[in-house]
Amino acid sequence: MPKCPNCKEEIDHLLKVETGVWYGEYFGNFDYKEDSFTADGNINEWRCPECDTRITAEEEEADKFLGVR
């Protein structure tokens, strides 16, 4: 299992962080129906789920880090 280069914790997944605009319908009481998400291209990166450190900005590199490619 890979380790985060910052916190040294073993991790089995990364957090994908992407900025943009989410459009959805809200029905009240925390009930949402997602309609669409449009990325704005400002932030698109993968982070450590333990310490939130940026691991990479490339999906292929994220796969390599996790050992799936």
Phi and psi restraints in degrees (range 20) as a CNS / XPLOR table:
assign (resid 1 and name C) (resid 2 and name N)
       (resid 2 and name CA) (resid 2 and name C) 1.0 -70.8 20.0 2
assign (resid 2 and name N) (resid 2 and name CA)
       (resid 2 and name C) (resid 3 and name N) 1.0 156.7 20.0 2
assign (resid 2 and name C) (resid 3 and name N)
       (resid 3 and name CA) (resid 3 and name C) 1.0 -116.2 20.0 2
assign (resid 3 and name N) (resid 3 and name CA)
       (resid 3 and name C) (resid 4 and name N) 1.0 142.3 20.0 2
assign (resid 3 and name C) (resid 4 and name N)
       (resid 4 and name CA) (resid 4 and name C) 1.0 -64.8 20.0 2
assign (resid 4 and name N) (resid 4 and name CA)
       (resid 4 and name C) (resid 5 and name N) 1.0 132.6 20.0 2
assign (resid 4 and name C) (resid 5 and name N)
       (resid 5 and name CA) (resid 5 and name C) 1.0 -67.4 20.0 2
assign (resid 5 and name N) (resid 5 and name CA)
       (resid 5 and name C) (resid 6 and name N) 1.0 -17.7 20.0 2
assign (resid 5 and name C) (resid 6 and name N)
       (resid 6 and name CA) (resid 6 and name C) 1.0 -92.8 20.0 2
assign (resid 6 and name N) (resid 6 and name CA)
       (resid 6 and name C) (resid 7 and name N) 1.0 -60.1 20.0 2
assign (resid 6 and name C) (resid 7 and name N)
       (resid 7 and name CA) (resid 7 and name C) 1.0 -92.4 20.0 2
assign (resid 7 and name N) (resid 7 and name CA)
       (resid 7 and name C) (resid 8 and name N) 1.0 -11.6 20.0 2
assign (resid 7 and name C) (resid 8 and name N)
       (resid 8 and name CA) (resid 8 and name C) 1.0 68.4 20.0 2
assign (resid 8 and name N) (resid 8 and name CA)
       (resid 8 and name C) (resid 9 and name N) 1.0 9.8 20.0 2
assign (resid 8 and name C) (resid 9 and name N)
       (resid 9 and name CA) (resid 9 and name C) 1.0 -74.6 20.0 2
assign (resid 9 and name N) (resid 9 and name CA)
       (resid 9 and name C) (resid 10 and name N) 1.0 143.6 20.0 2
assign (resid 9 and name C) (resid 10 and name N)
       (resid 10 and name CA) (resid 10 and name C) 1.0 -74.0 20.0 2
assign (resid 10 and name N) (resid 10 and name CA)
       (resid 10 and name C) (resid 11 and name N) 1.0 133.4 20.0 2
assign (resid 10 and name C) (resid 11 and name N)
       (resid 11 and name CA) (resid 11 and name C) 1.0 -132.6 20.0 2
assign (resid 11 and name N) (resid 11 and name CA)
       (resid 11 and name C) (resid 12 and name N) 1.0 145.5 20.0 2
assign (resid 11 and name C) (resid 12 and name N)
       (resid 12 and name CA) (resid 12 and name C) 1.0 -111.2 20.0 2
assign (resid 12 and name N) (resid 12 and name CA)
       (resid 12 and name C) (resid 13 and name N) 1.0 2.9 20.0 2
assign (resid 12 and name C) (resid 13 and name N)
       (resid 13 and name CA) (resid 13 and name C) 1.0 -157.9 20.0 2
assign (resid 13 and name N) (resid 13 and name CA)
       (resid 13 and name C) (resid 14 and name N) 1.0 167.1 20.0 2
assign (resid 13 and name C) (resid 14 and name N)
       (resid 14 and name CA) (resid 14 and name C) 1.0 -120.8 20.0 2
assign (resid 14 and name N) (resid 14 and name CA)
       (resid 14 and name C) (resid 15 and name N) 1.0 157.0 20.0 2
assign (resid 14 and name C) (resid 15 and name N)
       (resid 15 and name CA) (resid 15 and name C) 1.0 -92.1 20.0 2
assign (resid 15 and name N) (resid 15 and name CA)
       (resid 15 and name C) (resid 16 and name N) 1.0 127.6 20.0 2
assign (resid 15 and name C) (resid 16 and name N)
       (resid 16 and name CA) (resid 16 and name C) 1.0 -91.9 20.0 2
assign (resid 16 and name N) (resid 16 and name CA)
       (resid 16 and name C) (resid 17 and name N) 1.0 125.7 20.0 2
assign (resid 16 and name C) (resid 17 and name N)
       (resid 17 and name CA) (resid 17 and name C) 1.0 -118.1 20.0 2
assign (resid 17 and name N) (resid 17 and name CA)
       (resid 17 and name C) (resid 18 and name N) 1.0 124.3 20.0 2
assign (resid 17 and name C) (resid 18 and name N)
       (resid 18 and name CA) (resid 18 and name C) 1.0 -142.9 20.0 2
assign (resid 18 and name N) (resid 18 and name CA)
       (resid 18 and name C) (resid 19 and name N) 1.0 130.9 20.0 2
assign (resid 18 and name C) (resid 19 and name N)
       (resid 19 and name CA) (resid 19 and name C) 1.0 -93.6 20.0 2
assign (resid 19 and name N) (resid 19 and name CA)
       (resid 19 and name C) (resid 20 and name N) 1.0 154.2 20.0 2
assign (resid 19 and name C) (resid 20 and name N)
       (resid 20 and name CA) (resid 20 and name C) 1.0 167.5 20.0 2
assign (resid 20 and name N) (resid 20 and name CA)
       (resid 20 and name C) (resid 21 and name N) 1.0 -159.6 20.0 2
assign (resid 20 and name C) (resid 21 and name N)
       (resid 21 and name CA) (resid 21 and name C) 1.0 -119.7 20.0 2
assign (resid 21 and name N) (resid 21 and name CA)
       (resid 21 and name C) (resid 22 and name N) 1.0 126.2 20.0 2
assign (resid 21 and name C) (resid 22 and name N)
       (resid 22 and name CA) (resid 22 and name C) 1.0 -104.2 20.0 2
assign (resid 22 and name N) (resid 22 and name CA)
       (resid 22 and name C) (resid 23 and name N) 1.0 129.3 20.0 2
assign (resid 22 and name C) (resid 23 and name N)
       (resid 23 and name CA) (resid 23 and name C) 1.0 -112.3 20.0 2
assign (resid 23 and name N) (resid 23 and name CA)
       (resid 23 and name C) (resid 24 and name N) 1.0 131.3 20.0 2
assign (resid 23 and name C) (resid 24 and name N)
       (resid 24 and name CA) (resid 24 and name C) 1.0 -158.5 20.0 2
assign (resid 24 and name N) (resid 24 and name CA)
       (resid 24 and name C) (resid 25 and name N) 1.0 168.1 20.0 2
assign (resid 24 and name C) (resid 25 and name N)
       (resid 25 and name CA) (resid 25 and name C) 1.0 -100.3 20.0 2
assign (resid 25 and name N) (resid 25 and name CA)
       (resid 25 and name C) (resid 26 and name N) 1.0 137.8 20.0 2
assign (resid 25 and name C) (resid 26 and name N)
       (resid 26 and name CA) (resid 26 and name C) 1.0 -115.1 20.0 2
assign (resid 26 and name N) (resid 26 and name CA)
       (resid 26 and name C) (resid 27 and name N) 1.0 126.0 20.0 2
assign (resid 26 and name C) (resid 27 and name N)
       (resid 27 and name CA) (resid 27 and name C) 1.0 -107.5 20.0 2
assign (resid 27 and name N) (resid 27 and name CA)
       (resid 27 and name C) (resid 28 and name N) 1.0 7.2 20.0 2
assign (resid 27 and name C) (resid 28 and name N)
       (resid 28 and name CA) (resid 28 and name C) 1.0 88.9 20.0 2
assign (resid 28 and name N) (resid 28 and name CA)
       (resid 28 and name C) (resid 29 and name N) 1.0 160.3 20.0 2
assign (resid 28 and name C) (resid 29 and name N)
       (resid 29 and name CA) (resid 29 and name C) 1.0 55.0 20.0 2
assign (resid 29 and name N) (resid 29 and name CA)
       (resid 29 and name C) (resid 30 and name N) 1.0 42.8 20.0 2
assign (resid 29 and name C) (resid 30 and name N)
       (resid 30 and name CA) (resid 30 and name C) 1.0 63.0 20.0 2
assign (resid 30 and name N) (resid 30 and name CA)
       (resid 30 and name C) (resid 31 and name N) 1.0 26.7 20.0 2
assign (resid 30 and name C) (resid 31 and name N)
       (resid 31 and name CA) (resid 31 and name C) 1.0 -103.0 20.0 2
assign (resid 31 and name N) (resid 31 and name CA)
       (resid 31 and name C) (resid 32 and name N) 1.0 109.2 20.0 2
assign (resid 31 and name C) (resid 32 and name N)
       (resid 32 and name CA) (resid 32 and name C) 1.0 -118.0 20.0 2
assign (resid 32 and name N) (resid 32 and name CA)
       (resid 32 and name C) (resid 33 and name N) 1.0 148.9 20.0 2
assign (resid 32 and name C) (resid 33 and name N)
       (resid 33 and name CA) (resid 33 and name C) 1.0 -123.2 20.0 2
assign (resid 33 and name N) (resid 33 and name CA)
       (resid 33 and name C) (resid 34 and name N) 1.0 114.0 20.0 2
assign (resid 33 and name C) (resid 34 and name N)
       (resid 34 and name CA) (resid 34 and name C) 1.0 -74.7 20.0 2
assign (resid 34 and name N) (resid 34 and name CA)
       (resid 34 and name C) (resid 35 and name N) 1.0 132.6 20.0 2
assign (resid 34 and name C) (resid 35 and name N)
       (resid 35 and name CA) (resid 35 and name C) 1.0 -103.5 20.0 2
assign (resid 35 and name N) (resid 35 and name CA)
       (resid 35 and name C) (resid 36 and name N) 1.0 -45.8 20.0 2
assign (resid 35 and name C) (resid 36 and name N)
       (resid 36 and name CA) (resid 36 and name C) 1.0 -165.1 20.0 2
assign (resid 36 and name N) (resid 36 and name CA)
       (resid 36 and name C) (resid 37 and name N) 1.0 158.2 20.0 2
assign (resid 36 and name C) (resid 37 and name N)
       (resid 37 and name CA) (resid 37 and name C) 1.0 -131.3 20.0 2
assign (resid 37 and name N) (resid 37 and name CA)
       (resid 37 and name C) (resid 38 and name N) 1.0 129.7 20.0 2
assign (resid 37 and name C) (resid 38 and name N)
       (resid 38 and name CA) (resid 38 and name C) 1.0 -117.8 20.0 2
assign (resid 38 and name N) (resid 38 and name CA)
       (resid 38 and name C) (resid 39 and name N) 1.0 112.4 20.0 2
assign (resid 38 and name C) (resid 39 and name N)
       (resid 39 and name CA) (resid 39 and name C) 1.0 -68.2 20.0 2
assign (resid 39 and name N) (resid 39 and name CA)
       (resid 39 and name C) (resid 40 and name N) 1.0 142.8 20.0 2
assign (resid 39 and name C) (resid 40 and name N)
       (resid 40 and name CA) (resid 40 and name C) 1.0 -101.3 20.0 2
assign (resid 40 and name N) (resid 40 and name CA)
       (resid 40 and name C) (resid 41 and name N) 1.0 -5.0 20.0 2
assign (resid 40 and name C) (resid 41 and name N)
       (resid 41 and name CA) (resid 41 and name C) 1.0 81.1 20.0 2
assign (resid 41 and name N) (resid 41 and name CA)
       (resid 41 and name C) (resid 42 and name N) 1.0 -0.1 20.0 2
assign (resid 41 and name C) (resid 42 and name N)
       (resid 42 and name CA) (resid 42 and name C) 1.0 -74.3 20.0 2
assign (resid 42 and name N) (resid 42 and name CA)
       (resid 42 and name C) (resid 43 and name N) 1.0 -46.8 20.0 2
assign (resid 42 and name C) (resid 43 and name N)
       (resid 43 and name CA) (resid 43 and name C) 1.0 -131.5 20.0 2
assign (resid 43 and name N) (resid 43 and name CA)
       (resid 43 and name C) (resid 44 and name N) 1.0 127.5 20.0 2
assign (resid 43 and name C) (resid 44 and name N)
       (resid 44 and name CA) (resid 44 and name C) 1.0 -149.1 20.0 2
assign (resid 44 and name N) (resid 44 and name CA)
       (resid 44 and name C) (resid 45 and name N) 1.0 99.2 20.0 2
assign (resid 44 and name C) (resid 45 and name N)
       (resid 45 and name CA) (resid 45 and name C) 1.0 -153.1 20.0 2
assign (resid 45 and name N) (resid 45 and name CA)
       (resid 45 and name C) (resid 46 and name N) 1.0 167.6 20.0 2
assign (resid 45 and name C) (resid 46 and name N)
       (resid 46 and name CA) (resid 46 and name C) 1.0 -116.5 20.0 2
assign (resid 46 and name N) (resid 46 and name CA)
       (resid 46 and name C) (resid 47 and name N) 1.0 132.7 20.0 2
assign (resid 46 and name C) (resid 47 and name N)
       (resid 47 and name CA) (resid 47 and name C) 1.0 -125.9 20.0 2
assign (resid 47 and name N) (resid 47 and name CA)
       (resid 47 and name C) (resid 48 and name N) 1.0 159.5 20.0 2
assign (resid 47 and name C) (resid 48 and name N)
       (resid 48 and name CA) (resid 48 and name C) 1.0 -67.4 20.0 2
assign (resid 48 and name N) (resid 48 and name CA)
       (resid 48 and name C) (resid 49 and name N) 1.0 131.9 20.0 2
assign (resid 48 and name C) (resid 49 and name N)
       (resid 49 and name CA) (resid 49 and name C) 1.0 -74.2 20.0 2
assign (resid 49 and name N) (resid 49 and name CA)
       (resid 49 and name C) (resid 50 and name N) 1.0 -12.0 20.0 2
assign (resid 49 and name C) (resid 50 and name N)
       (resid 50 and name CA) (resid 50 and name C) 1.0 -92.1 20.0 2
assign (resid 50 and name N) (resid 50 and name CA)
       (resid 50 and name C) (resid 51 and name N) 1.0 -45.7 20.0 2
assign (resid 50 and name C) (resid 51 and name N)
       (resid 51 and name CA) (resid 51 and name C) 1.0 -120.0 20.0 2
assign (resid 51 and name N) (resid 51 and name CA)
       (resid 51 and name C) (resid 52 and name N) 1.0 -1.5 20.0 2
assign (resid 51 and name C) (resid 52 and name N)
       (resid 52 and name CA) (resid 52 and name C) 1.0 68.7 20.0 2
assign (resid 52 and name N) (resid 52 and name CA)
       (resid 52 and name C) (resid 53 and name N) 1.0 18.0 20.0 2
assign (resid 52 and name C) (resid 53 and name N)
       (resid 53 and name CA) (resid 53 and name C) 1.0 -72.9 20.0 2
assign (resid 53 and name N) (resid 53 and name CA)
       (resid 53 and name C) (resid 54 and name N) 1.0 137.3 20.0 2
assign (resid 53 and name C) (resid 54 and name N)
       (resid 54 and name CA) (resid 54 and name C) 1.0 -67.7 20.0 2
assign (resid 54 and name N) (resid 54 and name CA)
       (resid 54 and name C) (resid 55 and name N) 1.0 125.5 20.0 2
assign (resid 54 and name C) (resid 55 and name N)
       (resid 55 and name CA) (resid 55 and name C) 1.0 -94.2 20.0 2
assign (resid 55 and name N) (resid 55 and name CA)
       (resid 55 and name C) (resid 56 and name N) 1.0 -45.8 20.0 2
assign (resid 55 and name C) (resid 56 and name N)
       (resid 56 and name CA) (resid 56 and name C) 1.0 -162.8 20.0 2
assign (resid 56 and name N) (resid 56 and name CA)
       (resid 56 and name C) (resid 57 and name N) 1.0 165.2 20.0 2
assign (resid 56 and name C) (resid 57 and name N)
       (resid 57 and name CA) (resid 57 and name C) 1.0 -110.9 20.0 2
assign (resid 57 and name N) (resid 57 and name CA)
       (resid 57 and name C) (resid 58 and name N) 1.0 4.9 20.0 2
assign (resid 57 and name C) (resid 58 and name N)
       (resid 58 and name CA) (resid 58 and name C) 1.0 -117.8 20.0 2
assign (resid 58 and name N) (resid 58 and name CA)
       (resid 58 and name C) (resid 59 and name N) 1.0 130.1 20.0 2
assign (resid 58 and name C) (resid 59 and name N)
       (resid 59 and name CA) (resid 59 and name C) 1.0 -60.8 20.0 2
assign (resid 59 and name N) (resid 59 and name CA)
       (resid 59 and name C) (resid 60 and name N) 1.0 -40.8 20.0 2
assign (resid 59 and name C) (resid 60 and name N)
       (resid 60 and name CA) (resid 60 and name C) 1.0 -61.4 20.0 2
assign (resid 60 and name N) (resid 60 and name CA)
       (resid 60 and name C) (resid 61 and name N) 1.0 -40.9 20.0 2
assign (resid 60 and name C) (resid 61 and name N)
       (resid 61 and name CA) (resid 61 and name C) 1.0 -66.8 20.0 2
assign (resid 61 and name N) (resid 61 and name CA)
       (resid 61 and name C) (resid 62 and name N) 1.0 -36.7 20.0 2
assign (resid 61 and name C) (resid 62 and name N)
       (resid 62 and name CA) (resid 62 and name C) 1.0 -62.6 20.0 2
assign (resid 62 and name N) (resid 62 and name CA)
       (resid 62 and name C) (resid 63 and name N) 1.0 -42.9 20.0 2
assign (resid 62 and name C) (resid 63 and name N)
       (resid 63 and name CA) (resid 63 and name C) 1.0 -62.0 20.0 2
assign (resid 63 and name N) (resid 63 and name CA)
       (resid 63 and name C) (resid 64 and name N) 1.0 -43.3 20.0 2
assign (resid 63 and name C) (resid 64 and name N)
       (resid 64 and name CA) (resid 64 and name C) 1.0 -63.5 20.0 2
assign (resid 64 and name N) (resid 64 and name CA)
       (resid 64 and name C) (resid 65 and name N) 1.0 -42.2 20.0 2
assign (resid 64 and name C) (resid 65 and name N)
       (resid 65 and name CA) (resid 65 and name C) 1.0 -59.7 20.0 2
assign (resid 65 and name N) (resid 65 and name CA)
       (resid 65 and name C) (resid 66 and name N) 1.0 -42.4 20.0 2
assign (resid 65 and name C) (resid 66 and name N)
       (resid 66 and name CA) (resid 66 and name C) 1.0 -79.7 20.0 2
assign (resid 66 and name N) (resid 66 and name CA)
       (resid 66 and name C) (resid 67 and name N) 1.0 -9.5 20.0 2
assign (resid 66 and name C) (resid 67 and name N)
       (resid 67 and name CA) (resid 67 and name C) 1.0 79.0 20.0 2
assign (resid 67 and name N) (resid 67 and name CA)
       (resid 67 and name C) (resid 68 and name N) 1.0 25.7 20.0 2
assign (resid 67 and name C) (resid 68 and name N)
       (resid 68 and name CA) (resid 68 and name C) 1.0 -100.7 20.0 2
assign (resid 68 and name N) (resid 68 and name CA)
       (resid 68 and name C) (resid 69 and name N) 1.0 0.1 20.0 2
